[in-house]
Amino acid sequence: MFFQVKTLFIALAFAGFLWQDMPKLKKTKLTDQIIVSLPADFHPMTDDEIAAKYFVSRKPTASFSSADRVADFTFNQTVTPGRQQDLAMLKDFYKSSIRSNFTKVEFIQDAVVPINERDCIVLEFTAELRDDDPNSANKGVTRQYSYLVYTTVRNKVQVLSFNCPAQVRSSWQALAKAVMATLKVSEKQ
């Protein structure tokens, strides 16, 4: 009995220590249907910051960066059709798409899980992109940690993404999970 109490006390003390380092989260309304809590010191990214970090043809619906600009959170409302009952199939599609966009991918988590009573696809991974083009200004290897959550609203896929360099993953991984755990989705107008 004493051993169990002592073990529980140590576990609670350790959990408290970890939680102490977690920054204060602030509710952020991404759309009328989607709310997530982000670190209070995250700020909206400018168009120039988005262009410098993300090579995409369509800018994210919402994008935020940490005060030191190391970690980013982005949200995309897509026009891609999808229903809640299709999430298992969509997971395999998105997982394959991620593999094709990077030189090397190591999945930490790939599952359909409930987040606040809403089924979501969670794809957590580290990825490597190697640029061997001799004419490229970005020669070398880029390693990234990503925590992606996909869900649907009104039969359209919604994508939430938390990204940082893989080298600092240990500093951001718990926060990425905490942020995504705050996701609230409403189908109401």
Buried (B, 14 or more C-beta within 10 A) or exposed (E): EEEEEEEEEEEEEEEEEEEEEEBEBEEBEBBEBBBBBBBEEBBEBEEEBBEEBBEEEEBBBBBBBBEEEBBBBBBBBBEBEBEBEBBEEBBEBBBEEBBEEBBEBEBBEBEBEEBEEBBBBBBBBBBBBEEEEEEEEEEEEBBBBBBBBBBBBEEBBBBBBBBBBBEEBEBBBEBBBBBBEBBBBEEEE
